[in-house]
Structure formats: C-alpha cells, structure tokens
Amino acid sequence: MSFKFNFGVDDDGECTLGAVESIEAGVEALSCGETDDTSSTVAPYECIPLTIPHVSSIVVDAIYCKGHRLWKRQIDDVQFQIAQQDLMDDSTASAVRQAMATDNTATDVIKNEYEGGLKTWECSMDLLAYLADNQHEIFAGYEHPRVLDIGCGTALPSLYLLANVPNAKLCLQDYNKDVIELITIPNVLANTALAPSTANTGDDLQSTSDTESCDIDIDFRRTQALFGDDTDKIIGERELPELTPDEAQEADTRLLQSTDIQHRCEFVSGDWANFETSLRSQGREHTFDLVLTSETIYDTSSYKRLHDLLACVLAKPVNDKVPMVLVAAKSIYFGLSGSVLSFEQYVRTRGVFDVESIWQSGDSMSREILRMTWRNI
C-alpha cells in the first residue's frame, strides 16, 4: 500500500473538521497503547561504506538557503542510473527501484518498504534554515559535536552541518539502503570530495537567473586523480581511454582521501528498532549531542520505535552542554494518523523528554519544529 502526503484546508485556510477529528482519534489511540506496528517484515540494520558511485557522472542541482549553497542529486539522474543497471522493472528489484519505475517524482511512500527518502520534503528545508539561523546556540560548548540524522533521505540539514561545522561528525540513517547509496552518499560527495568546480575538472555548470545545476564528470576526476597534469596525454595514447577496474578503484580511493569526509560520516540503513538494537550491542548508547529528524511522525504506529531510539542515542547533559532532538514536521498529516499534537502527547506520556515547539511556519499549511531535551536531568 502506498500513499502521498496530501494536504487540505478550507477556503479560510483553517484546518478542516476531519483533520481535527483525525488528531483526536490519534491521541485516543495513543492513550490506549496502540503505538507500534510490528506486523510486517522490516528492513535489517546495515552499515554502508562510503564509496563513489559506479557511474561516469552525476547531475546535481543547487539548493540555496540563508546565503548557503548546497548540491543535491537530481531524481532524473537517479532514475537514469537505475535504468542503466537494468533493474528498474526487475521483480527482484528493491522497493525503492520499483517505486522509481512507477513514480519518477518519488513521492509515494510504501509502508515498511519505502519511506520517501529520494524526495526532499518541505520540513527538511525548515530544519536546514533553523540550523543556519541557530547553529551557534545549538552547538555552544561543543568542540566536536556528534550528530545523528534519522530518516536522512537527501540529508540537506546534514550537508549544511558538514560545510559549516568543521569538527562535527555525523551518522546518517535511512530506512532504505538504496536511498543511502543512490541519493545520500552522492549528495555528501557532491558537497565534499566531488564538489562542482569551475576549475579544470570537466564539470558542466549550467546557470540561469534562478537555477543552477552541474553535471559532475566523475570519470574525468578519476583520471586526474591518477595522472594529474598528464591526464590528456596518457588517455590520448591509449587504445581504450577507459580506466581499468583496478585504476578506477585506486582513483576512487585517492578522491575520497582528498578530504576528511571518511572520518566525519557514517551511513546506516534499516528499521529504527533494528538500529537501536545494533547500537546497544556496540555499546553506543547516549553518544549523539544533536539528533535531527524530519517528516517522520506522520504515523502513530511508529512513535514507540522512534521514541525508544531517541532515548537510546541522545547524550546526557554534561556541564553547560544541552543535547537535544530537533523534530521537523507538518502540524497535521491529512488522511494519516500522525500529527505534531499527537506526537507531543505521546512524548509527554512517556515522561522521558521535555518537548516544546520552537518554530512555526505561520502559513495555512502549518509546519513546526519541536525540541526535545531530557526531563529532570
């Protein structure tokens, strides 16, 4: 079963009665303990290595926020890669690849199969802007902050932190392994080791009055990493210009080593419960100073798993440091069980965290950012 985040308001911009009834029903269900859906098979935990995609190039668009420019891979480019690999319509293909075959906007969410990670949702942009405005207060007292991005998807907030908080180390988690490999890692690389450049990299930068995109020539960068200024001469002398597999592997290693990104990022996929179990088995409880998550509270059946994970990963306060969770969400998810109100109610009922709304969009399609901190610690 798939669904989209469809939203509706009346002519005055107010929430409809059905929306209010939906919230009330959700809160009532929470009070009855109907909070965790474990009836379906869920994605296992997996740690994913940082590797350069096995493609000749990737196409990215510029995203601007508060004067900062970030690069994000185009959905069409993801679809092109999948088509090249001839797995789009394969019955054995993953849910992400099948979703891309039927919906090239990647807006469908398939419960317990694909959680919409290929698309950049509105609330992740809200979280990005909030971090840009408040990063100094958030990281006050931290020399080497540790950040977890839950349900990272395109990971724009994390991309901002990589560029603007030099000592931050990040763990980026998404439900789907394919999302990490097809969009998250390419986005990280496009803002670090493979960042678009007007220098002699072979990149094709395209700009208009309101858009900017770039075709990042990865193959050209590989040959440069191996041969430097002799690239054109050596490739021109070859009968076949392509690098051998061993050469390509060595080039990728050198490109990754050109920045500190390997030491600053880790990537994991899987269901939150499996992720929590793995962290506990590794002795990594309470290791993250800041936890980010956006558009993850649309379904009340996932609240318990999310809350349990947050209680596992968030660091405890030390001196003047205030570890926190930032949750960006729409106030109401029309046609779905989750909402900001029901999530706040659930958090308060559990009694582990204090929760407050620290930002509101102020428009008819209301969006908010919640801050969660430890209670009575």
N, C-alpha and C positions, 0 to 999 in steps of 0.2 A: 504494500500500500504506500502510495506517495502523496504528498501534499505540498502546497506552497504557502508562504506567509502572506496571505491575502488580508487586507485591512479595510474596514468600513466605518464611516462616520455619517451622521445625519447632516442635513443641509446647514445646520448651525455650527458644524464642527464638533459636536458633542458626541460622546460615546453612546451607542445605541443601547436600548434596554437589554437586548440579547447579550451584549458584551458584559454588562454588569451582572446579569444572571450567570454568565459563564464563570466570572470571577468568584461569585458567591458559591457556586457549585464546587469549584476547585478548592476553595478554603474548607468547605464542609468535608470534602473527600480527604483532605489532609488531616483534619481533626479525627477522622475515622481510621487513620493509619494507612490509607490506600495510596502509598507513595512510591512503590518500587515495582517496576515491571521486569520480571526475570524470566518471562515465559519463552523468550526467543533466544536463539544462539547469538552470542555477541562476539565482537572482534577480540582476538587474543592480544596480549601485550607483545610489542616487538620494538626493539631498539634499532633504528635505521641509520646506517652510516652516511656521512656527508660525502657525496660523490657528485661529480659534474655529469649532467645528463648525457646519455649516449646519442646525441644529436649534433648536427653541424652548426646549428644556430638556435637562438630563442628570440622571440619577439616580445617586447615589453612596452607598457605604457607608463607615462609619468603620472604620478598622483601628487597633488600639491596640498599641503596643509600647514597653515601658520608660517608660511615662508619656507617650508622644508619640501624638498622633492624626493620622492621615493619611486622606485621602479617595481611594477607589478606585471607578471606574465599575462599575456592575452589568452582568453579562453579559446579563441580560434587556433592559437598556436598549440595549446594542449591537445585539442581535437586533431590537429594535423599530425602530431607525434603519435597519437594512438592509432590513427589511420595508417601511418607508415609501418607501425608494428603489427598491423593486420589483426588486431584483437578486438576491434570495436563491436563486431556483431557475433563474436565467438561465444558459444553457450557457456564456455568455461571462464569467460572474462569476469572480472570483478564487478561489483555493483556500480562503482564509480565509472568504469569504462562503459557499462551498459547504459548508465544514465546519460553519459555524453553522447551516446549513439542516438538517443531518442529526444534529447533536450539540450541543444548546444548552448543554452544560457545557464545550465547547471543549477536552476532554481528549485527543482524538485528535491524533496527530502524523502528518503525511503527509510522508515524507522528500522533501527538496528542493522541497517545496511549502508546507507549513505546519508551523512548529516549535513550536506550542503557546503562542504569546505572549499569547493572550487570557486565559489562566488564571494565577492566582497559585500558583506551586509552592512546596512546603514550604521548599526550600533558600533561596529568596529571602527568606523570613521569618527564617531563620537569619542570613543576611548582614545584614539590617536590624538585628537585635538585636546582632550583633557590632559593627557600626558605632556603634550607640548607646552601647555599653559602652567602645569603644576609639578614638573619633574624635580625641581629643586626642593620643594617641600616634601614630596614623596620620598626622596632619597636622602633626606637630611640625616647626617651621621653615618651614612654607609660609604665605605671606601670601595668595596667590591660586592655590590648588590647581586643577589641571586633571584632570577625572575622565572616564573612558570607561566606559560601561555596555554590555557586549557581550551581545546577546540579551536586551535590557532587558525586553520584554514589558510587564507592568503597572508596572514601574520603581519598586517600593516603596523599595529602598535609595537610589535617586537622589532620590526625593521627600523622604526624610529629610534628605539632604545639602542639598538646596535650602532646606529650612526651618531647618537648624541649622548650616550652614557658609556664612555670608552671602557670602563672597568666592569661593566655588567656582564654576567654570564647567564645565558638563557637556555631553558628547556622548552621546546615547542612540541605540543602534543595535539594530535587529531585522532578522531575515531578511525579514519581510513588511512591505511598505508599508502594507497595510491595518491591521496591528497598531498601527503608529505613529499612523495617522490616527484609528482607532476607539477605542484604549484608552490609548496612551502620552501623546499630546498632551492628550486630555481629562483624564487624571489629573494631569498637570502643571498645567493650568489650574485644576482643582478645588482645588489646593493653593496657588494663587497669585492670578492675576487674577480667578478666578471662585470663590474660596473661600467655602463656605457661611457665612452670616451671619444673626444674629438681628435685625440692623438692617433698615431698610425696603428690602429687595431683592426681595421677592416669593418668597423661598425657603420651601419647605415642609419644615421639620425634623421628623423623627419619631424619638422615643426610647422605648425600653423599658428594662427592668432590665439587659439585656445586649447590646442592639444600638442602633445609631444610623444613620439614613440621612437623605438630603436630596434633594429634587427642586429642583435649581438652575434658577431661572427666567432663562434667558439673554435671552429677549425683553424681559422687564422691565428687566433691566440695560442692554440696548441703548437703550431709551427713556430711562432715567435718564441714561446717558452723553451723550445728545444734548440732553435738555431739562431735566435737573436737577429742581428742585422744581416745575416747571411740567408735569411728565410727565402727571399725571392730567388736567389742564385741556386740554392740547394734544391728547392722544389722544381725549379725550371730545368734542372739537369736530370731529373728522374723520368723514367719511362711512365710510371704511375705516380701522380702527385700526392695521393693519399698517404697518410701515415700508416705504418703497420700497427697492429693491436698493441704490441709492446711499446712502441713510440708514443701512441696515444695515451696509454696508461702512465708512462713517465711524465708526459706533458701535463696530464691532469694533476698528478702529484705536485709538480712544480707550481702550477697555478694555485692550488689550494694552499701551498706553503708560502705564497706571496703575501698573505695576510694572516692575521691571528684568528681567523674565523673558526678553525678546527678546535681551538682551545676555548672558544666562547659559546659554542652552540652544541646542543644535543637534540636529537629528534626521536620521538617515540610515537607509536600508534597503538590503538586498542581502546576497549571499553574502560570507563573510569574505575570500575571495581577491580578489573584485572591490573590496571596501572597502579592502583593503591596497594594491592597485594604484592606486586613486584617491588615497589618502593620500600615497603615494610621488610620484605625479605632481604633487601640490600642494606637495611639499617639507615634509610634516608628519610626518616620522619622529621618533620619540622625543619626543613632545610631551605625553604624559599622565603625571601623577605617581601616579595611582591608577587601576587598571583593575579593574572588577568584572565577574564573570560567574557565573551560577548555572544549574544543571541543563543544562549544555552539553557534558558529557563522556560522555554515555550511548552514544555510537557511536564506536568507534575509528577509523572511516574519516574522521572529521572532525578528528582530532588534529593532523595536519600543518597544515591550514589555520588552525586556532586558534593553534597554537604560532607559526607564521610571522607571524600578525597581532600576537600579543603581542610578539614580538621586534622588530616594526616600530614599535609605538606607545609602548612603555614608555620613559619618560625615563631618562636616565643619571644616576647619583648625582652630586650636587654638594654639597660641604661635608658637613654632617651630615644632609642630606636622604636618605631611603631610599625611592625609588619602588618600588611593589610591585603585584603582581596578587593579588587575592583570588578564589579559585575555590570556590564552594559546590556541593556535590554529595552524592548518596547514595553510600554506600560501595560498594553493589552495585546495578546495574540489572538485575533479574531478567529473563531472556529476551533481553537485549540484550548487545552486545559490550563496552560501556564500563564502567569502574569507577574508583574512586579509585586503587586499586593499579595498574591498567594505565596510567592517565594519569601517575602519578608515575614509573613505569618509563619511559614514553616521554620525559618531560621530562628525566630523568637521562641517558637515552641520547643525547639531542641535545646535552647539555653546555653549553647557553646559560644556563640558570637553575638556581639552587638552589631546592628545593621542600621544604616541610615542612608537616605537619598541625598546625594551631594551635588547632583546636576540634573536639570530637566530641560528638555528641548523647547518647551513653551509653545509648540505648534499643535495642530489638530491631531496629527499622528504622533502622539506623545511618546518620547523616549527618555530614559533615565539612566543614571549611573549610581549604583549602590556601593557603599564602602562597608566592608565587614572587618571587624577587629576582635581580638579575643575579649571575652567578657570576664571581668573580675580578675585580671592578671596584671 
